[in-house]
Amino acid sequence: MSRPMLLVFLLLIFIITSQFEWRQQLVNDIDPTPGITSRQQQLSKREEAVKEKVGR
């Protein structure tokens, strides 16, 4: 493989891997806790409703 072809190949590998890492960082930057807390709030509301019905 000639030197310019090798450099182009390495550059392409670098670009592809950096894009993959960038997407991983974006996924990690999105905080999953608001979704979890809203689910927990919904579950706790349901539990309270069931407790009220059972208590009647």
PDB file of N, CA, C and O in Angstrom, chain B, residues numbered from 101:
ATOM      1  N   MET B 101       0.866  -1.182   0.000  1.00  0.00           N
ATOM      2  CA  MET B 101       0.000   0.000   0.000  1.00  0.00           C
ATOM      3  C   MET B 101       0.905   1.235   0.000  1.00  0.00           C
ATOM      4  O   MET B 101       1.869   1.321   0.762  1.00  0.00           O
ATOM      5  N   SER B 102       0.581   2.156  -0.845  1.00  0.00           N
ATOM      6  CA  SER B 102       1.406   3.358  -0.911  1.00  0.00           C
ATOM      7  C   SER B 102       1.154   4.251   0.303  1.00  0.00           C
ATOM      8  O   SER B 102       0.125   4.137   0.970  1.00  0.00           O
ATOM      9  N   ARG B 103       2.073   5.109   0.567  1.00  0.00           N
ATOM     10  CA  ARG B 103       1.999   5.971   1.740  1.00  0.00           C
ATOM     11  C   ARG B 103       0.762   6.887   1.717  1.00  0.00           C
ATOM     12  O   ARG B 103       0.102   6.990   2.751  1.00  0.00           O
ATOM     13  N   PRO B 104       0.406   7.557   0.611  1.00  0.00           N
ATOM     14  CA  PRO B 104      -0.807   8.392   0.616  1.00  0.00           C
ATOM     15  C   PRO B 104      -2.078   7.587   0.856  1.00  0.00           C
ATOM     16  O   PRO B 104      -2.989   8.055   1.538  1.00  0.00           O
ATOM     17  N   MET B 105      -2.145   6.377   0.300  1.00  0.00           N
ATOM     18  CA  MET B 105      -3.321   5.534   0.521  1.00  0.00           C
ATOM     19  C   MET B 105      -3.428   5.122   1.990  1.00  0.00           C
ATOM     20  O   MET B 105      -4.519   5.089   2.559  1.00  0.00           O
ATOM     21  N   LEU B 106      -2.296   4.814   2.586  1.00  0.00           N
ATOM     22  CA  LEU B 106      -2.274   4.449   4.002  1.00  0.00           C
ATOM     23  C   LEU B 106      -2.731   5.623   4.863  1.00  0.00           C
ATOM     24  O   LEU B 106      -3.496   5.437   5.809  1.00  0.00           O
ATOM     25  N   LEU B 107      -2.275   6.816   4.545  1.00  0.00           N
ATOM     26  CA  LEU B 107      -2.686   8.003   5.298  1.00  0.00           C
ATOM     27  C   LEU B 107      -4.186   8.264   5.164  1.00  0.00           C
ATOM     28  O   LEU B 107      -4.854   8.606   6.140  1.00  0.00           O
ATOM     29  N   VAL B 108      -4.705   8.101   3.956  1.00  0.00           N
ATOM     30  CA  VAL B 108      -6.140   8.291   3.744  1.00  0.00           C
ATOM     31  C   VAL B 108      -6.921   7.244   4.525  1.00  0.00           C
ATOM     32  O   VAL B 108      -7.934   7.559   5.149  1.00  0.00           O
ATOM     33  N   PHE B 109      -6.454   5.999   4.493  1.00  0.00           N
ATOM     34  CA  PHE B 109      -7.111   4.927   5.226  1.00  0.00           C
ATOM     35  C   PHE B 109      -7.126   5.213   6.729  1.00  0.00           C
ATOM     36  O   PHE B 109      -8.161   5.065   7.380  1.00  0.00           O
ATOM     37  N   LEU B 110      -5.997   5.615   7.271  1.00  0.00           N
ATOM     38  CA  LEU B 110      -5.918   5.940   8.699  1.00  0.00           C
ATOM     39  C   LEU B 110      -6.798   7.138   9.049  1.00  0.00           C
ATOM     40  O   LEU B 110      -7.416   7.169  10.113  1.00  0.00           O
ATOM     41  N   LEU B 111      -6.854   8.107   8.168  1.00  0.00           N
ATOM     42  CA  LEU B 111      -7.707   9.269   8.396  1.00  0.00           C
ATOM     43  C   LEU B 111      -9.191   8.861   8.439  1.00  0.00           C
ATOM     44  O   LEU B 111      -9.954   9.336   9.281  1.00  0.00           O
ATOM     45  N   LEU B 112      -9.572   7.988   7.530  1.00  0.00           N
ATOM     46  CA  LEU B 112     -10.962   7.516   7.528  1.00  0.00           C
ATOM     47  C   LEU B 112     -11.288   6.747   8.800  1.00  0.00           C
ATOM     48  O   LEU B 112     -12.363   6.927   9.373  1.00  0.00           O
ATOM     49  N   ILE B 113     -10.389   5.907   9.239  1.00  0.00           N
ATOM     50  CA  ILE B 113     -10.608   5.173  10.487  1.00  0.00           C
ATOM     51  C   ILE B 113     -10.738   6.137  11.663  1.00  0.00           C
ATOM     52  O   ILE B 113     -11.602   5.973  12.524  1.00  0.00           O
ATOM     53  N   PHE B 114      -9.876   7.131  11.685  1.00  0.00           N
ATOM     54  CA  PHE B 114      -9.942   8.137  12.758  1.00  0.00           C
ATOM     55  C   PHE B 114     -11.283   8.869  12.752  1.00  0.00           C
ATOM     56  O   PHE B 114     -11.884   9.069  13.808  1.00  0.00           O
ATOM     57  N   ILE B 115     -11.751   9.266  11.581  1.00  0.00           N
ATOM     58  CA  ILE B 115     -13.020   9.994  11.477  1.00  0.00           C
ATOM     59  C   ILE B 115     -14.183   9.113  11.933  1.00  0.00           C
ATOM     60  O   ILE B 115     -15.056   9.562  12.676  1.00  0.00           O
ATOM     61  N   ILE B 116     -14.190   7.874  11.490  1.00  0.00           N
ATOM     62  CA  ILE B 116     -15.291   6.971  11.851  1.00  0.00           C
ATOM     63  C   ILE B 116     -15.317   6.729  13.358  1.00  0.00           C
ATOM     64  O   ILE B 116     -16.381   6.784  13.973  1.00  0.00           O
ATOM     65  N   THR B 117     -14.163   6.464  13.955  1.00  0.00           N
ATOM     66  CA  THR B 117     -14.142   6.191  15.389  1.00  0.00           C
ATOM     67  C   THR B 117     -14.471   7.442  16.200  1.00  0.00           C
ATOM     68  O   THR B 117     -15.118   7.344  17.243  1.00  0.00           O
ATOM     69  N   SER B 118     -14.040   8.602  15.743  1.00  0.00           N
ATOM     70  CA  SER B 118     -14.348   9.830  16.494  1.00  0.00           C
ATOM     71  C   SER B 118     -15.848  10.128  16.422  1.00  0.00           C
ATOM     72  O   SER B 118     -16.424  10.612  17.396  1.00  0.00           O
ATOM     73  N   GLN B 119     -16.482   9.849  15.293  1.00  0.00           N
ATOM     74  CA  GLN B 119     -17.925  10.048  15.189  1.00  0.00           C
ATOM     75  C   GLN B 119     -18.654   9.113  16.137  1.00  0.00           C
ATOM     76  O   GLN B 119     -19.621   9.518  16.781  1.00  0.00           O
ATOM     77  N   PHE B 120     -18.208   7.877  16.231  1.00  0.00           N
ATOM     78  CA  PHE B 120     -18.837   6.919  17.142  1.00  0.00           C
ATOM     79  C   PHE B 120     -18.716   7.388  18.576  1.00  0.00           C
ATOM     80  O   PHE B 120     -19.695   7.334  19.322  1.00  0.00           O
ATOM     81  N   GLU B 121     -17.539   7.847  18.986  1.00  0.00           N
ATOM     82  CA  GLU B 121     -17.350   8.338  20.348  1.00  0.00           C
ATOM     83  C   GLU B 121     -18.184   9.580  20.605  1.00  0.00           C
ATOM     84  O   GLU B 121     -18.696   9.758  21.710  1.00  0.00           O
ATOM     85  N   TRP B 122     -18.330  10.443  19.606  1.00  0.00           N
ATOM     86  CA  TRP B 122     -19.134  11.661  19.756  1.00  0.00           C
ATOM     87  C   TRP B 122     -20.588  11.302  19.999  1.00  0.00           C
ATOM     88  O   TRP B 122     -21.245  11.917  20.839  1.00  0.00           O
ATOM     89  N   ARG B 123     -21.099  10.316  19.276  1.00  0.00           N
ATOM     90  CA  ARG B 123     -22.483   9.887  19.482  1.00  0.00           C
ATOM     91  C   ARG B 123     -22.661   9.265  20.852  1.00  0.00           C
ATOM     92  O   ARG B 123     -23.690   9.478  21.492  1.00  0.00           O
ATOM     93  N   GLN B 124     -21.686   8.503  21.316  1.00  0.00           N
ATOM     94  CA  GLN B 124     -21.765   7.923  22.647  1.00  0.00           C
ATOM     95  C   GLN B 124     -21.820   9.023  23.705  1.00  0.00           C
ATOM     96  O   GLN B 124     -22.573   8.912  24.672  1.00  0.00           O
ATOM     97  N   GLN B 125     -21.037  10.075  23.530  1.00  0.00           N
ATOM     98  CA  GLN B 125     -21.048  11.175  24.491  1.00  0.00           C
ATOM     99  C   GLN B 125     -22.395  11.868  24.495  1.00  0.00           C
ATOM    100  O   GLN B 125     -22.878  12.264  25.556  1.00  0.00           O
ATOM    101  N   LEU B 126     -23.012  12.025  23.333  1.00  0.00           N
ATOM    102  CA  LEU B 126     -24.331  12.645  23.276  1.00  0.00           C
ATOM    103  C   LEU B 126     -25.352  11.809  24.022  1.00  0.00           C
ATOM    104  O   LEU B 126     -26.188  12.349  24.746  1.00  0.00           O
ATOM    105  N   VAL B 127     -25.295  10.509  23.854  1.00  0.00           N
ATOM    106  CA  VAL B 127     -26.233   9.626  24.538  1.00  0.00           C
ATOM    107  C   VAL B 127     -26.016   9.709  26.037  1.00  0.00           C
ATOM    108  O   VAL B 127     -26.981   9.723  26.801  1.00  0.00           O
ATOM    109  N   ASN B 128     -24.773   9.765  26.466  1.00  0.00           N
ATOM    110  CA  ASN B 128     -24.478   9.845  27.890  1.00  0.00           C
ATOM    111  C   ASN B 128     -24.830  11.218  28.466  1.00  0.00           C
ATOM    112  O   ASN B 128     -25.160  11.324  29.647  1.00  0.00           O
ATOM    113  N   ASP B 129     -24.763  12.262  27.649  1.00  0.00           N
ATOM    114  CA  ASP B 129     -25.090  13.597  28.137  1.00  0.00           C
ATOM    115  C   ASP B 129     -26.579  13.773  28.381  1.00  0.00           C
ATOM    116  O   ASP B 129     -26.983  14.574  29.224  1.00  0.00           O
ATOM    117  N   ILE B 130     -27.390  13.035  27.655  1.00  0.00           N
ATOM    118  CA  ILE B 130     -28.835  13.108  27.882  1.00  0.00           C
ATOM    119  C   ILE B 130     -29.116  12.403  29.200  1.00  0.00           C
ATOM    120  O   ILE B 130     -28.841  11.212  29.345  1.00  0.00           O
ATOM    121  N   ASP B 131     -29.656  13.130  30.145  1.00  0.00           N
ATOM    122  CA  ASP B 131     -29.848  12.607  31.491  1.00  0.00           C
ATOM    123  C   ASP B 131     -31.091  11.727  31.534  1.00  0.00           C
ATOM    124  O   ASP B 131     -32.189  12.220  31.276  1.00  0.00           O
ATOM    125  N   PRO B 132     -30.956  10.446  31.850  1.00  0.00           N
ATOM    126  CA  PRO B 132     -32.130   9.570  31.896  1.00  0.00           C
ATOM    127  C   PRO B 132     -32.941   9.719  33.174  1.00  0.00           C
ATOM    128  O   PRO B 132     -34.041   9.172  33.255  1.00  0.00           O
ATOM    129  N   THR B 133     -32.444  10.436  34.173  1.00  0.00           N
ATOM    130  CA  THR B 133     -33.144  10.503  35.451  1.00  0.00           C
ATOM    131  C   THR B 133     -34.504  11.199  35.392  1.00  0.00           C
ATOM    132  O   THR B 133     -35.397  10.776  36.127  1.00  0.00           O
ATOM    133  N   PRO B 134     -34.735  12.245  34.565  1.00  0.00           N
ATOM    134  CA  PRO B 134     -36.083  12.818  34.552  1.00  0.00           C
ATOM    135  C   PRO B 134     -37.145  11.813  34.111  1.00  0.00           C
ATOM    136  O   PRO B 134     -38.258  11.827  34.637  1.00  0.00           O
ATOM    137  N   GLY B 135     -36.827  10.958  33.171  1.00  0.00           N
ATOM    138  CA  GLY B 135     -37.765   9.929  32.745  1.00  0.00           C
ATOM    139  C   GLY B 135     -38.022   8.932  33.852  1.00  0.00           C
ATOM    140  O   GLY B 135     -39.150   8.477  34.043  1.00  0.00           O
ATOM    141  N   ILE B 136     -36.970   8.592  34.584  1.00  0.00           N
ATOM    142  CA  ILE B 136     -37.114   7.631  35.672  1.00  0.00           C
ATOM    143  C   ILE B 136     -37.933   8.236  36.801  1.00  0.00           C
ATOM    144  O   ILE B 136     -38.795   7.560  37.364  1.00  0.00           O
ATOM    145  N   THR B 137     -37.684   9.488  37.142  1.00  0.00           N
ATOM    146  CA  THR B 137     -38.422  10.093  38.240  1.00  0.00           C
ATOM    147  C   THR B 137     -39.892  10.252  37.881  1.00  0.00           C
ATOM    148  O   THR B 137     -40.754  10.078  38.742  1.00  0.00           O
ATOM    149  N   SER B 138     -40.197  10.579  36.627  1.00  0.00           N
ATOM    150  CA  SER B 138     -41.602  10.704  36.247  1.00  0.00           C
ATOM    151  C   SER B 138     -42.286   9.348  36.307  1.00  0.00           C
ATOM    152  O   SER B 138     -43.453   9.260  36.689  1.00  0.00           O
ATOM    153  N   ARG B 139     -41.580   8.297  35.938  1.00  0.00           N
ATOM    154  CA  ARG B 139     -42.150   6.950  36.051  1.00  0.00           C
ATOM    155  C   ARG B 139     -42.377   6.594  37.504  1.00  0.00           C
ATOM    156  O   ARG B 139     -43.403   6.011  37.855  1.00  0.00           O
ATOM    157  N   GLN B 140     -41.420   6.944  38.352  1.00  0.00           N
ATOM    158  CA  GLN B 140     -41.580   6.658  39.776  1.00  0.00           C
ATOM    159  C   GLN B 140     -42.752   7.438  40.354  1.00  0.00           C
ATOM    160  O   GLN B 140     -43.481   6.920  41.200  1.00  0.00           O
ATOM    161  N   GLN B 141     -42.942   8.675  39.908  1.00  0.00           N
ATOM    162  CA  GLN B 141     -44.071   9.461  40.380  1.00  0.00           C
ATOM    163  C   GLN B 141     -45.389   8.833  39.940  1.00  0.00           C
ATOM    164  O   GLN B 141     -46.341   8.785  40.719  1.00  0.00           O
ATOM    165  N   GLN B 142     -45.453   8.353  38.702  1.00  0.00           N
ATOM    166  CA  GLN B 142     -46.666   7.705  38.223  1.00  0.00           C
ATOM    167  C   GLN B 142     -46.954   6.443  39.023  1.00  0.00           C
ATOM    168  O   GLN B 142     -48.099   6.177  39.387  1.00  0.00           O
ATOM    169  N   LEU B 143     -45.911   5.670  39.294  1.00  0.00           N
ATOM    170  CA  LEU B 143     -46.109   4.457  40.075  1.00  0.00           C
ATOM    171  C   LEU B 143     -46.572   4.772  41.493  1.00  0.00           C
ATOM    172  O   LEU B 143     -47.445   4.090  42.028  1.00  0.00           O
ATOM    173  N   SER B 144     -45.991   5.802  42.101  1.00  0.00           N
ATOM    174  CA  SER B 144     -46.390   6.145  43.461  1.00  0.00           C
ATOM    175  C   SER B 144     -47.833   6.656  43.490  1.00  0.00           C
ATOM    176  O   SER B 144     -48.562   6.382  44.443  1.00  0.00           O
ATOM    177  N   LYS B 145     -48.253   7.395  42.458  1.00  0.00           N
ATOM    178  CA  LYS B 145     -49.646   7.839  42.387  1.00  0.00           C
ATOM    179  C   LYS B 145     -50.586   6.655  42.254  1.00  0.00           C
ATOM    180  O   LYS B 145     -51.647   6.622  42.876  1.00  0.00           O
ATOM    181  N   ARG B 146     -50.199   5.691  41.448  1.00  0.00           N
ATOM    182  CA  ARG B 146     -51.026   4.488  41.291  1.00  0.00           C
ATOM    183  C   ARG B 146     -51.113   3.717  42.598  1.00  0.00           C
ATOM    184  O   ARG B 146     -52.180   3.232  42.974  1.00  0.00           O
ATOM    185  N   GLU B 147     -49.974   3.608  43.290  1.00  0.00           N
ATOM    186  CA  GLU B 147     -49.966   2.910  44.579  1.00  0.00           C
ATOM    187  C   GLU B 147     -50.877   3.608  45.577  1.00  0.00           C
ATOM    188  O   GLU B 147     -51.604   2.942  46.314  1.00  0.00           O
ATOM    189  N   GLU B 148     -50.853   4.926  45.615  1.00  0.00           N
ATOM    190  CA  GLU B 148     -51.711   5.679  46.519  1.00  0.00           C
ATOM    191  C   GLU B 148     -53.179   5.469  46.172  1.00  0.00           C
ATOM    192  O   GLU B 148     -54.017   5.323  47.062  1.00  0.00           O
ATOM    193  N   ALA B 149     -53.489   5.454  44.879  1.00  0.00           N
ATOM    194  CA  ALA B 149     -54.878   5.231  44.456  1.00  0.00           C
ATOM    195  C   ALA B 149     -55.348   3.855  44.869  1.00  0.00           C
ATOM    196  O   ALA B 149     -56.486   3.693  45.310  1.00  0.00           O
ATOM    197  N   VAL B 150     -54.486   2.860  44.734  1.00  0.00           N
ATOM    198  CA  VAL B 150     -54.857   1.495  45.142  1.00  0.00           C
ATOM    199  C   VAL B 150     -55.032   1.432  46.651  1.00  0.00           C
ATOM    200  O   VAL B 150     -55.960   0.784  47.135  1.00  0.00           O
ATOM    201  N   LYS B 151     -54.172   2.080  47.392  1.00  0.00           N
ATOM    202  CA  LYS B 151     -54.290   2.077  48.857  1.00  0.00           C
ATOM    203  C   LYS B 151     -55.594   2.749  49.288  1.00  0.00           C
ATOM    204  O   LYS B 151     -56.250   2.285  50.221  1.00  0.00           O
ATOM    205  N   GLU B 152     -55.976   3.843  48.610  1.00  0.00           N
ATOM    206  CA  GLU B 152     -57.237   4.518  48.941  1.00  0.00           C
ATOM    207  C   GLU B 152     -58.419   3.613  48.659  1.00  0.00           C
ATOM    208  O   GLU B 152     -59.354   3.550  49.457  1.00  0.00           O
ATOM    209  N   LYS B 153     -58.394   2.917  47.546  1.00  0.00           N
ATOM    210  CA  LYS B 153     -59.498   2.013  47.205  1.00  0.00           C
ATOM    211  C   LYS B 153     -59.573   0.857  48.188  1.00  0.00           C
ATOM    212  O   LYS B 153     -60.668   0.442  48.567  1.00  0.00           O
ATOM    213  N   VAL B 154     -58.430   0.330  48.607  1.00  0.00           N
ATOM    214  CA  VAL B 154     -58.412  -0.772  49.546  1.00  0.00           C
ATOM    215  C   VAL B 154     -58.885  -0.286  50.921  1.00  0.00           C
ATOM    216  O   VAL B 154     -59.555  -1.029  51.638  1.00  0.00           O
ATOM    217  N   GLY B 155     -58.554   0.918  51.284  1.00  0.00           N
ATOM    218  CA  GLY B 155     -58.920   1.467  52.578  1.00  0.00           C
ATOM    219  C   GLY B 155     -60.404   1.753  52.699  1.00  0.00           C
ATOM    220  O   GLY B 155     -60.910   1.850  53.817  1.00  0.00           O
ATOM    221  N   ARG B 156     -61.116   1.890  51.601  1.00  0.00           N
ATOM    222  CA  ARG B 156     -62.555   2.209  51.653  1.00  0.00           C
ATOM    223  C   ARG B 156     -63.381   1.027  51.999  1.00  0.00           C
ATOM    224  O   ARG B 156     -64.605   1.133  52.082  1.00  0.00           O
TER     225      ARG B 156
END
